[in-house]
């Protein structure tokens, strides 16, 4: 378990110390897929560097499996870092070495003999679907393939924690989705703790169970992904969940009519349309006043504003939609 308590980190500036992290407290259970999200400058990368021991906090503690990482030195710190692997936005592969040699590199550093390292390296390349690229160099691969090699290298030494620092930011949406699925598969197979650092809510929606939203170096909000996506409380969370900003709806011509906001948090895109089913089963006529939805894999995320005839129908619609575990609905005013 990772227990971060009242952690702060300051860096020297021209006019004194500049805070990068402010009193951050988080608990990340073993085997979790945890998202840390925020805009540029929110403190995400600094927090990662504190978790892996590359930065020492100015105040507070970072306790991993009962050990405060900030107190480790020398051999103990190196031993801890062997339990933590990272994948990056820029892949960071050794361009003068082929794929197999890249994956074998940490195994050889760990003391594995050449034959055993090659055998293990081929197993890992097969895990990420690139066994046929073993003797190909990184420059000959696509971005997604390079990231797969980086993932194989990251899990070579069987780490307990995998840190993914903007690991999909350089990839197109389809490739990013496939990389996230691969990370999920590896996490489930090896039961490692995965921390996803990103500025994109879609990455968190795709695979994370819990999320913390950083804003100005502080935790603005944290909790289960479904809860925060459905009912964001902080301004920072609302900016990420509803990137289109405040929606001003036209005044209702019918004074009895009502607006309903529907939030989709991973609804299956292959099932019968939920709104169409509601109209048919509850005899509710609903028009779409605004929508901002997107598909990730076979799931739909985003939000929609519906207009229904009156308060009774609005209550019925909210009840019907909230019965679906991946949907949150609520009545809203003309400004949402």
N, C-alpha and C positions, 0 to 999 in steps of 0.2 A: 504494500500500500504506500502511496505517495501522500504525505501530509505536509502541505505548505501552510505555514502559520505566520501571519503578520509580516510577510516578507517585503522588504523595501530595497531598492537599489538606486544609488545616486552615482552620477558621473561628474567629473570636474568640468566646469565651464568657465568662460571668461569672467563672469560675474558671480562666481561661486558654484556650488554643487547644483546639478540639474537632476531632478528625480525622473527615473525611467519606470520604476515600479513603486506603487504606494500602498503599503499595508495589504498585500495580497494574501488571502487565505483560501485554500482549495484542498479538497480531499478526493483523490483519484483511486478507486478500488483496484485491486489486482484483477487483471483480465478484462478491464474496461476498455472501451474505445471512446476516448474523451476529446472533445473539440475545444480548442482555445481560439477564439475568433475576435477580430477587431480590425479597424482600419489601420493604414500605415501610421507608425508612430505611437500605437497604442501600448507597446511594451511586450508584444508577443515573443519576439526573438530574444529579448533580454531574459524573459522568464524561462525560455528553453535553455539558455546558456547557464542559468542558475540551476535548473533541474539536472543537467548533465555535468555540472561541476566545473564548467569553463569560466564562470563568473562567481564570485563570492558576494553574497548579499551584504548590503550595508547594515541591515537589521533583519530580525526574524529568523526562522528556521525552515529548512527543506529536509524533512525526514523521510527516508526511503527504507522500508522494512526495518524500522526502528533505529536507523542510523542517520545522524544529521550530516548530510553531505558537506555542508559548509565547514565542518571541523576536520574533514579528511585531508591528509597530506601524503606526499610521496607514494609509497607502494600501496597503501590503502586506497588512495584516490585512483591510482591506475587500475586497481582491481575492480573498483566500483564502475569505472568508465567502460570496462570490458562487458559489463552487464547492460550497457545502454548503447544502442545503435541509432544512427540518424540517416535519413534520406532528405535530400535538398532539392530546391527548385532547379539548380544548375547541374544536377546529377553528380558532378565531382568525380568522374571516372578518370583513370589513368589512360590517357590517349595513346601512349606508346605501348600499351599492353592490350592483348585481345580480351574478349569477354571472359573466357575461362581464367585467364591470368588475373583479371580484376577480381573475380570472385574468390580465387585461391589466395589472394594477397593477405587478407586478415587471418586466414587459416595457417599460412606459413609463419606469420608473425606470432601466432599463438603456439607455435612449436610442432604443428602437425607435419609429418614427413610428406615428401613430394607426391608419392603415389596415393596416399590416403587423402591428401588435399585435392588432387585431381578427381578422385572418385566422388568426394563430397561436393566439389564444385559442379560436376556434371549433374548430380542429383538436384542441386539448387537451380541450375539453369533449366532443367526439365520442369521444376516446380513453377517457374515463371514463364514457361512456354517458349524457351529460347535454346533448347538443347542443340538445335541445328545451327546456331550462331556461335558456337563455342570458340571457333578460331577466327571470327570476324572482329575487326577493330571498331571501337565506338563511333568513329567518324563515318562508318558505313551504315550505321543504324539510324532509324527514326528517333524522334524525341521519346516517344512512348517506349520503344525498345530499350533505349539507354536507361530510362527510369526503371525498367524491369531488371536490368542487370544490376543497377544500384540497389534495388530491393534484395536481390539474391545475395549480393555482397553484405548487405546490412544484417541479414539473418544468418549468415554463415557461422558465426560463433555462438548461436543460440542465445541471444540476449533476452533479458527479462522485460526490457522496456524498448519500444521502438518510437522514436520521435520523428515526425514527418513535418518538416519546416517548409511550408508552401510547396509541397511535393508535386502538386498538379498545376501550379500557376502558369508554367510555361507550355502547357499542353492544351490542345483543342478540347472542347467539351466531351466528345465521344471517347477520345483517348483518356482523358481525365477520369471519366466514368469507369473505364476498364481497369485503370490503375487502382482506383478506390475499391473496386470489387476484389481485385487481387489482394490488397492489403487486408480486407475483411476476411478473405479465405485463409490467409496466412495466420491472422489473429485467432481464428476459430480452431485451426489445426494445431497451433503451438500454444494457445492460451497465454499469449504475451499481452502486456499492457501497451496499448497504442495511444499516442497523443498526437492529434492532428492540429497543426498550427496553420491558420489560413485567414484570409480576409473575405472568403467567399462562403456565403451561407449554404450554397448548394453542396459543398463538400461535407459540411457538418450534417446536413439533412440526409445525405446518402448513406453514411455508415456509422455515425456517432450515436452513442446512447445518452451521453451527458455533454453539456457544453457550458463554458464560462465565457462571458463577453467582457473583453477588456476595453476600457475607454480612458484615455489619459493616464495610463499606468495603473488604474484601479479596476477592481471587478465591479462592473455595472450590474450584472445579473448572472446567475448560474442556476442549473437544474437540469431536468430531463429535457431532451431536445423537443419532444412533442409538446410539452407544457409551454416552453418558451416560444416556440414557433406559433402556437395557437393563441397565447395570451401574453405577449411581450409587455413588461411593465415599465422598463426604463426607456429613456429616449434613445440610447445607444442600440438597444435591442430592436426597437421599432424601426430605426434607420436601416438595420440589416435585414429584418424580416420583410419590411415594406419599403424596398428601395425606391419605389416610385414617389414616395413622400405622401403628404396629406392629400386625400382625394376630396374635392368639394363637389358634391352631387347637386343636380338641379333640384329646385323646390318641387315637392310632390303636388301634382295638380289635384289629386284626390286627398282630402284632409285625413281620410281614414287609412290611407296606404302607409306601408312601413318599408324601411330598408333593413336588409339582413346581410351581415358580412359572413362569408363562409371561407374558412381557412382549410386548405388541403395539405396534409402532412404525410404524403406518401400513399395516396389512394391508388389502387391498382388501375392502370390505364386500360387493361384488357377486360375489366368487368363492365357490366351494363352501366351506362351513364347515371350517376347518382341523382342529379337534378331531374332528369327525365323520369326516373323511377318515382321520385317524390311527387312530381306532377300527376303521374298516373295513379299512384296508390292513395294519395291524400287529396286528390282533386284540388290541387293548389296551382293556380296560374301565376307563374313567376317570370318576370323579364330581367335580363341581365343589364345592370346599369354601368358596371365597370368590371374589368377582369385583368389579372396579372398572374398567369399560370405558366408552368413549364414542366416538361417531362424529363426525368432523369432515369434512364433505363426504362423499366416498365411501370414507373411510378409517377404520379402527378403531385407537384408542389405549387404553392402560391395561394392567391386569394381571389375572391369574387364578391361583388355586391349585387344582391338580388332585390327586386322590388315586388312586393306582394300586396294583395288587396286591402287587408285590414289587420287589426291587432290579433284577432282570433286566428287567422290564417298564418300570421307571423309566428305566433306561439307554437302552432302545430308544425310549421316548417322547422323551427329551431329544435323542437323535440325530436323530429324525425332525423334530422341531419346529425345531431349530437349522439344519436344511438350508434352511429358508425364510429369505430374506435380511432380512425385516422382523419377525422373531420371535427372541426370546432365551429359552431355557428352562434351568432348573437345578434340581437337587434341593435342597430346603430342609428345615429342622427345623420343629417345630410352632410356633416363634416367629419370624416373618419381618417 
